[in-house]
Amino acid sequence: MEKSCGVVLLNSNQVLLLQHPDTTISGHWDFPKGHVEKGEDEIQTALRELKEETGIDKVKIIDDFHHLISYNLLRGEETILKEVVFFLGITNQEKVSISSEHQSFVWLQYESAYERLTYENAKKTLKKAFDFYKNS
């Protein structure tokens, strides 16, 4: 099993999405996330990956939001179970410096972000995070 951690990042009422390259020209849209490194806890991983992938380092993690997704990933001929833990973060930083791992980024209002996300599990994650934020 592989484990990653990421952040659903809000700035006012906008959500940050990154365009991850894949086998299609258009890539796929998702949240900042990445693999856990030795000695890190989940929040440390999520914040490190956010900073590495976007340059954003002024983030408040919202307590009590923790959302886990899992899916199968095909790597060569091997199927790997992948788990991703998402946290909810708030920032007032707007400037994004994407890493070489990504093609593009965008800040979008909730409805547009929901439509732009490629995968259904990401859409469910956004809905849970946004509902939690509105009700907290």
Z-matrix of the N, CA and C atoms (Angstrom, degrees):
N
C 1 1.447
C 2 1.529 1 109.77
N 3 1.313 2 115.81 1 140.62
C 4 1.467 3 122.30 2 173.19
C 5 1.516 4 108.27 3 -105.63
N 6 1.337 5 115.93 4 146.46
C 7 1.461 6 120.12 5 178.55
C 8 1.516 7 109.79 6 -128.35
N 9 1.333 8 114.96 7 133.97
C 10 1.453 9 122.36 8 175.33
C 11 1.521 10 108.64 9 -129.85
N 12 1.335 11 115.18 10 163.82
C 13 1.458 12 121.63 11 176.24
C 14 1.515 13 108.20 12 -136.14
N 15 1.324 14 115.91 13 147.59
C 16 1.453 15 120.15 14 -177.95
C 17 1.512 16 112.28 15 -149.81
N 18 1.337 17 113.99 16 179.55
C 19 1.464 18 121.66 17 -176.67
C 20 1.526 19 109.64 18 -130.59
N 21 1.334 20 114.79 19 130.20
C 22 1.457 21 120.88 20 164.32
C 23 1.519 22 103.30 21 -87.65
N 24 1.338 23 117.15 22 109.44
C 25 1.463 24 121.59 23 -170.89
C 26 1.523 25 110.99 24 -106.21
N 27 1.339 26 114.87 25 125.35
C 28 1.457 27 121.74 26 178.57
C 29 1.522 28 109.83 27 -110.80
N 30 1.331 29 114.44 28 144.25
C 31 1.458 30 122.98 29 172.02
C 32 1.519 31 105.23 30 -135.20
N 33 1.333 32 116.31 31 107.85
C 34 1.467 33 121.75 32 -168.26
C 35 1.525 34 106.27 33 57.79
N 36 1.309 35 118.25 34 -121.83
C 37 1.462 36 120.21 35 179.23
C 38 1.518 37 111.88 36 -106.49
N 39 1.314 38 116.81 37 24.08
C 40 1.455 39 120.00 38 179.50
C 41 1.525 40 110.89 39 -110.90
N 42 1.328 41 114.47 40 150.31
C 43 1.460 42 123.06 41 -178.05
C 44 1.527 43 108.49 42 -114.65
N 45 1.327 44 116.93 43 138.10
C 46 1.457 45 121.36 44 177.19
C 47 1.521 46 110.43 45 -89.67
N 48 1.331 47 115.79 46 126.63
C 49 1.459 48 121.76 47 174.39
C 50 1.519 49 109.10 48 -122.46
N 51 1.323 50 115.36 49 145.06
C 52 1.461 51 121.80 50 176.29
C 53 1.515 52 109.01 51 -114.54
N 54 1.331 53 115.33 52 143.75
C 55 1.458 54 120.74 53 175.89
C 56 1.529 55 107.67 54 -95.27
N 57 1.335 56 114.68 55 110.27
C 58 1.457 57 122.33 56 -179.27
C 59 1.522 58 108.49 57 -90.58
N 60 1.326 59 118.83 58 132.86
C 61 1.463 60 119.42 59 176.78
C 62 1.523 61 110.65 60 -69.74
N 63 1.310 62 115.75 61 148.40
C 64 1.467 63 120.59 62 173.48
C 65 1.524 64 107.42 63 -149.76
N 66 1.288 65 117.61 64 -154.92
C 67 1.467 66 120.19 65 -175.51
C 68 1.525 67 112.88 66 -75.95
N 69 1.336 68 117.58 67 -9.77
C 70 1.462 69 119.81 68 176.88
C 71 1.525 70 109.34 69 -99.24
N 72 1.299 71 116.35 70 157.49
C 73 1.468 72 120.59 71 179.46
C 74 1.525 73 110.93 72 -63.58
N 75 1.333 74 115.88 73 -36.50
C 76 1.462 75 119.44 74 -175.59
C 77 1.523 76 113.42 75 -79.19
N 78 1.327 77 118.53 76 -15.24
C 79 1.459 78 120.23 77 -178.09
C 80 1.520 79 110.61 78 68.84
N 81 1.330 80 116.12 79 -169.24
C 82 1.462 81 119.47 80 176.31
C 83 1.519 82 109.76 81 -130.39
N 84 1.322 83 115.74 82 151.84
C 85 1.460 84 122.60 83 -177.53
C 86 1.517 85 109.92 84 -100.15
N 87 1.333 86 115.41 85 132.44
C 88 1.458 87 120.78 86 -177.02
C 89 1.533 88 108.50 87 -158.11
N 90 1.315 89 115.68 88 -173.28
C 91 1.464 90 122.56 89 179.52
C 92 1.527 91 110.56 90 -92.84
N 93 1.335 92 117.40 91 160.38
C 94 1.466 93 119.87 92 173.01
C 95 1.534 94 109.93 93 -62.48
N 96 1.329 95 116.01 94 131.26
C 97 1.465 96 120.05 95 -179.90
C 98 1.517 97 109.35 96 -164.60
N 99 1.340 98 115.78 97 163.52
C 100 1.453 99 119.22 98 177.29
C 101 1.515 100 111.86 99 -174.40
N 102 1.316 101 114.37 100 176.91
C 103 1.468 102 122.70 101 -173.98
C 104 1.523 103 113.03 102 -70.66
N 105 1.322 104 114.52 103 144.49
C 106 1.457 105 122.37 104 174.58
C 107 1.533 106 108.40 105 -71.38
N 108 1.333 107 115.75 106 132.36
C 109 1.465 108 120.66 107 175.64
C 110 1.528 109 109.05 108 -101.27
N 111 1.319 110 115.15 109 155.12
C 112 1.460 111 121.43 110 -177.81
C 113 1.526 112 110.81 111 -53.66
N 114 1.330 113 116.04 112 132.67
C 115 1.455 114 121.56 113 177.56
C 116 1.521 115 114.75 114 88.41
N 117 1.324 116 118.27 115 -4.76
C 118 1.464 117 121.43 116 -179.55
C 119 1.521 118 110.76 117 -96.00
N 120 1.342 119 115.29 118 147.64
C 121 1.451 120 118.29 119 167.14
C 122 1.532 121 107.70 120 -92.85
N 123 1.312 122 116.98 121 177.43
C 124 1.469 123 120.65 122 -173.56
C 125 1.524 124 112.58 123 -63.03
N 126 1.337 125 117.35 124 -43.40
C 127 1.466 126 119.73 125 -178.83
C 128 1.526 127 110.59 126 -67.36
N 129 1.333 128 117.57 127 -40.51
C 130 1.471 129 120.17 128 177.25
C 131 1.528 130 110.17 129 -59.30
N 132 1.325 131 117.04 130 -42.02
C 133 1.465 132 120.74 131 178.67
C 134 1.518 133 110.75 132 -62.06
N 135 1.329 134 115.94 133 -48.50
C 136 1.467 135 119.82 134 -177.96
C 137 1.531 136 111.26 135 -59.99
N 138 1.324 137 117.25 136 -43.86
C 139 1.468 138 120.59 137 -179.21
C 140 1.528 139 111.71 138 -69.56
N 141 1.338 140 117.44 139 -39.56
C 142 1.471 141 120.11 140 177.85
C 143 1.519 142 110.38 141 -62.59
N 144 1.328 143 116.10 142 -46.98
C 145 1.464 144 119.98 143 179.93
C 146 1.522 145 111.34 144 -62.29
N 147 1.329 146 116.99 145 -40.59
C 148 1.465 147 120.44 146 177.73
C 149 1.524 148 110.46 147 -58.88
N 150 1.332 149 116.34 148 -46.72
C 151 1.464 150 119.84 149 -179.21
C 152 1.536 151 111.12 150 -65.69
N 153 1.341 152 117.08 151 -43.98
C 154 1.464 153 120.24 152 -179.48
C 155 1.529 154 111.67 153 -63.98
N 156 1.325 155 116.91 154 -38.81
C 157 1.460 156 120.42 155 -173.83
C 158 1.519 157 114.14 156 -87.04
N 159 1.367 158 117.58 157 -20.44
C 160 1.465 159 119.88 158 -174.15
C 161 1.522 160 114.37 159 -131.14
N 162 1.332 161 117.28 160 -17.23
C 163 1.458 162 120.71 161 -174.06
C 164 1.529 163 112.78 162 82.12
N 165 1.314 164 118.18 163 -3.82
C 166 1.465 165 121.90 164 -178.31
C 167 1.525 166 109.20 165 -82.54
N 168 1.348 167 115.15 166 124.90
C 169 1.464 168 119.10 167 -178.50
C 170 1.522 169 113.80 168 -130.43
N 171 1.320 170 117.73 169 -1.49
C 172 1.462 171 121.26 170 176.79
C 173 1.522 172 107.70 171 -103.21
N 174 1.333 173 115.34 172 92.35
C 175 1.458 174 121.75 173 -172.91
C 176 1.519 175 109.78 174 -135.93
N 177 1.315 176 115.59 175 137.09
C 178 1.462 177 121.00 176 171.37
C 179 1.523 178 106.54 177 -106.76
N 180 1.320 179 115.99 178 119.99
C 181 1.466 180 120.86 179 175.69
C 182 1.526 181 107.48 180 -82.02
N 183 1.326 182 116.06 181 129.18
C 184 1.458 183 121.92 182 -180.00
C 185 1.533 184 109.03 183 -79.63
N 186 1.315 185 115.14 184 122.80
C 187 1.462 186 120.48 185 -179.32
C 188 1.525 187 111.43 186 -60.47
N 189 1.297 188 115.12 187 148.23
C 190 1.463 189 124.34 188 171.90
C 191 1.525 190 115.56 189 74.70
N 192 1.337 191 118.65 190 4.37
C 193 1.463 192 118.00 191 171.78
C 194 1.525 193 108.18 192 -104.58
N 195 1.305 194 115.01 193 123.84
C 196 1.465 195 122.57 194 -176.82
C 197 1.517 196 105.12 195 -153.87
N 198 1.314 197 117.42 196 114.12
C 199 1.468 198 120.14 197 -176.40
C 200 1.528 199 109.45 198 -126.75
N 201 1.325 200 116.14 199 126.93
C 202 1.461 201 122.36 200 -177.64
C 203 1.519 202 110.05 201 -108.68
N 204 1.337 203 115.95 202 131.01
C 205 1.461 204 120.92 203 171.00
C 206 1.529 205 107.41 204 -121.59
N 207 1.311 206 115.80 205 157.05
C 208 1.464 207 119.85 206 174.28
C 209 1.511 208 108.90 207 -143.83
N 210 1.320 209 114.69 208 150.00
C 211 1.456 210 120.99 209 -179.93
C 212 1.514 211 108.91 210 -159.88
N 213 1.323 212 114.94 211 164.58
C 214 1.459 213 120.54 212 177.19
C 215 1.512 214 109.42 213 -93.57
N 216 1.316 215 115.24 214 138.52
C 217 1.450 216 123.59 215 -178.41
C 218 1.522 217 107.70 216 -120.78
N 219 1.309 218 117.27 217 129.26
C 220 1.459 219 120.94 218 177.95
C 221 1.519 220 108.69 219 -93.43
N 222 1.332 221 116.67 220 118.88
C 223 1.456 222 121.96 221 177.99
C 224 1.517 223 106.91 222 -123.71
N 225 1.332 224 115.28 223 104.99
C 226 1.452 225 119.94 224 -173.26
C 227 1.514 226 108.47 225 66.22
N 228 1.316 227 115.89 226 -120.91
C 229 1.461 228 120.57 227 178.59
C 230 1.521 229 111.76 228 -101.82
N 231 1.323 230 116.44 229 1.40
C 232 1.459 231 121.56 230 -175.19
C 233 1.528 232 111.02 231 -101.47
N 234 1.329 233 116.32 232 134.70
C 235 1.457 234 121.68 233 173.92
C 236 1.526 235 107.93 234 -97.13
N 237 1.335 236 115.75 235 126.79
C 238 1.457 237 121.93 236 -175.69
C 239 1.522 238 108.73 237 -119.82
N 240 1.339 239 115.74 238 133.25
C 241 1.460 240 120.42 239 173.72
C 242 1.521 241 107.80 240 -79.15
N 243 1.324 242 116.13 241 128.04
C 244 1.459 243 121.11 242 179.41
C 245 1.516 244 108.86 243 -118.48
N 246 1.335 245 116.13 244 132.77
C 247 1.458 246 122.72 245 173.71
C 248 1.517 247 107.99 246 -114.38
N 249 1.337 248 115.71 247 137.85
C 250 1.461 249 121.12 248 175.96
C 251 1.524 250 108.18 249 -130.03
N 252 1.330 251 115.73 250 126.63
C 253 1.454 252 122.83 251 176.51
C 254 1.527 253 107.53 252 -101.70
N 255 1.327 254 115.70 253 126.16
C 256 1.467 255 120.49 254 178.89
C 257 1.520 256 110.80 255 -110.28
N 258 1.325 257 114.13 256 141.00
C 259 1.456 258 123.25 257 173.43
C 260 1.516 259 107.86 258 -114.73
N 261 1.319 260 116.24 259 163.66
C 262 1.455 261 122.59 260 178.00
C 263 1.517 262 108.32 261 -106.83
N 264 1.324 263 116.62 262 125.26
C 265 1.454 264 121.55 263 -178.96
C 266 1.516 265 111.68 264 -125.37
N 267 1.329 266 114.99 265 151.48
C 268 1.463 267 122.88 266 177.90
C 269 1.519 268 107.40 267 -122.68
N 270 1.325 269 115.65 268 136.78
C 271 1.461 270 120.46 269 176.97
C 272 1.521 271 109.37 270 -141.88
N 273 1.332 272 115.98 271 160.53
C 274 1.470 273 119.62 272 169.64
C 275 1.527 274 109.79 273 -113.25
N 276 1.324 275 116.52 274 4.83
C 277 1.465 276 120.69 275 174.87
C 278 1.534 277 108.63 276 -76.57
N 279 1.316 278 116.43 277 129.37
C 280 1.468 279 120.26 278 178.79
C 281 1.523 280 111.92 279 -105.82
N 282 1.344 281 115.79 280 -27.98
C 283 1.455 282 119.90 281 -176.84
C 284 1.523 283 109.86 282 -72.25
N 285 1.320 284 115.66 283 129.13
C 286 1.457 285 122.14 284 -179.64
C 287 1.524 286 108.43 285 -121.08
N 288 1.321 287 115.88 286 132.87
C 289 1.464 288 122.20 287 173.97
C 290 1.524 289 106.57 288 -118.85
N 291 1.328 290 116.53 289 95.77
C 292 1.462 291 118.71 290 -175.09
C 293 1.522 292 111.21 291 -72.03
N 294 1.307 293 114.06 292 150.48
C 295 1.462 294 120.94 293 178.77
C 296 1.526 295 109.57 294 -79.64
N 297 1.309 296 115.37 295 173.20
C 298 1.467 297 120.63 296 178.22
C 299 1.527 298 111.81 297 -69.61
N 300 1.333 299 116.89 298 -9.26
C 301 1.467 300 121.17 299 178.57
C 302 1.531 301 112.27 300 -75.10
N 303 1.328 302 116.98 301 -12.28
C 304 1.460 303 120.66 302 -172.63
C 305 1.514 304 112.15 303 -124.33
N 306 1.337 305 114.86 304 158.29
C 307 1.458 306 121.70 305 -179.37
C 308 1.518 307 112.00 306 -95.15
N 309 1.343 308 116.42 307 -34.15
C 310 1.454 309 120.21 308 -175.00
C 311 1.519 310 109.50 309 -165.09
N 312 1.343 311 115.35 310 174.63
C 313 1.462 312 121.73 311 174.70
C 314 1.515 313 107.86 312 -144.97
N 315 1.316 314 115.28 313 164.25
C 316 1.458 315 119.83 314 175.96
C 317 1.526 316 109.23 315 -157.34
N 318 1.328 317 116.13 316 143.03
C 319 1.464 318 122.70 317 168.46
C 320 1.517 319 105.87 318 -99.39
N 321 1.332 320 117.66 319 124.66
C 322 1.466 321 121.44 320 -178.08
C 323 1.521 322 111.42 321 -133.71
N 324 1.326 323 115.59 322 150.60
C 325 1.457 324 121.15 323 169.35
C 326 1.526 325 108.36 324 -62.48
N 327 1.326 326 116.62 325 159.26
C 328 1.466 327 121.83 326 -174.59
C 329 1.529 328 113.34 327 -49.11
N 330 1.332 329 117.59 328 -53.48
C 331 1.462 330 120.41 329 -174.36
C 332 1.527 331 111.37 330 -60.75
N 333 1.322 332 116.26 331 -43.19
C 334 1.468 333 120.42 332 179.83
C 335 1.523 334 111.21 333 -68.00
N 336 1.328 335 116.43 334 -38.65
C 337 1.466 336 120.21 335 178.24
C 338 1.524 337 110.16 336 -64.57
N 339 1.326 338 116.33 337 -41.95
C 340 1.463 339 121.08 338 179.19
C 341 1.526 340 110.11 339 -58.71
N 342 1.318 341 116.27 340 -44.37
C 343 1.468 342 121.09 341 179.86
C 344 1.530 343 112.24 342 -68.40
N 345 1.321 344 117.32 343 -34.76
C 346 1.463 345 121.37 344 -175.80
C 347 1.526 346 112.25 345 -75.25
N 348 1.342 347 117.28 346 -32.79
C 349 1.463 348 119.74 347 -179.20
C 350 1.522 349 110.37 348 -55.89
N 351 1.314 350 116.41 349 137.28
C 352 1.458 351 121.63 350 -174.43
C 353 1.521 352 112.67 351 -79.21
N 354 1.317 353 117.05 352 -43.83
C 355 1.459 354 120.64 353 -170.53
C 356 1.526 355 112.70 354 -103.25
N 357 1.325 356 114.92 355 145.33
C 358 1.462 357 121.22 356 -178.33
C 359 1.526 358 111.89 357 -61.21
N 360 1.345 359 118.05 358 -38.03
C 361 1.465 360 118.89 359 -179.92
C 362 1.536 361 111.45 360 -65.91
N 363 1.337 362 117.70 361 -30.39
C 364 1.471 363 121.00 362 175.78
C 365 1.527 364 110.28 363 -70.39
N 366 1.321 365 116.70 364 -38.79
C 367 1.470 366 120.06 365 177.68
C 368 1.527 367 110.59 366 -63.22
N 369 1.329 368 116.78 367 -41.58
C 370 1.470 369 120.48 368 177.96
C 371 1.524 370 110.55 369 -65.02
N 372 1.333 371 116.57 370 -38.60
C 373 1.464 372 120.88 371 178.01
C 374 1.524 373 110.35 372 -62.52
N 375 1.327 374 117.15 373 -45.41
C 376 1.464 375 120.92 374 179.16
C 377 1.517 376 110.67 375 -61.56
N 378 1.315 377 117.51 376 -44.78
C 379 1.467 378 120.68 377 -179.42
C 380 1.523 379 110.29 378 -60.84
N 381 1.331 380 117.40 379 -46.46
C 382 1.476 381 120.41 380 179.45
C 383 1.525 382 110.95 381 -61.99
N 384 1.329 383 117.31 382 -43.58
C 385 1.462 384 121.03 383 -178.99
C 386 1.528 385 110.92 384 -65.37
N 387 1.317 386 116.60 385 -44.62
C 388 1.465 387 120.67 386 -177.50
C 389 1.529 388 110.56 387 -67.50
N 390 1.335 389 117.39 388 -42.39
C 391 1.471 390 121.01 389 177.27
C 392 1.532 391 110.46 390 -61.03
N 393 1.340 392 116.54 391 -43.31
C 394 1.465 393 121.70 392 178.71
C 395 1.520 394 109.66 393 -60.73
N 396 1.324 395 117.56 394 -45.56
C 397 1.462 396 122.59 395 -178.40
C 398 1.528 397 111.19 396 -62.89
N 399 1.329 398 116.67 397 -45.02
C 400 1.473 399 120.91 398 -178.98
C 401 1.530 400 111.17 399 -63.80
N 402 1.341 401 116.60 400 -32.74
C 403 1.465 402 120.55 401 -175.13
C 404 1.519 403 113.92 402 -95.77
N 405 1.332 404 116.52 403 2.70
C 406 1.480 405 117.93 404 -178.88
C 407 1.519 406 111.80 405 -98.96
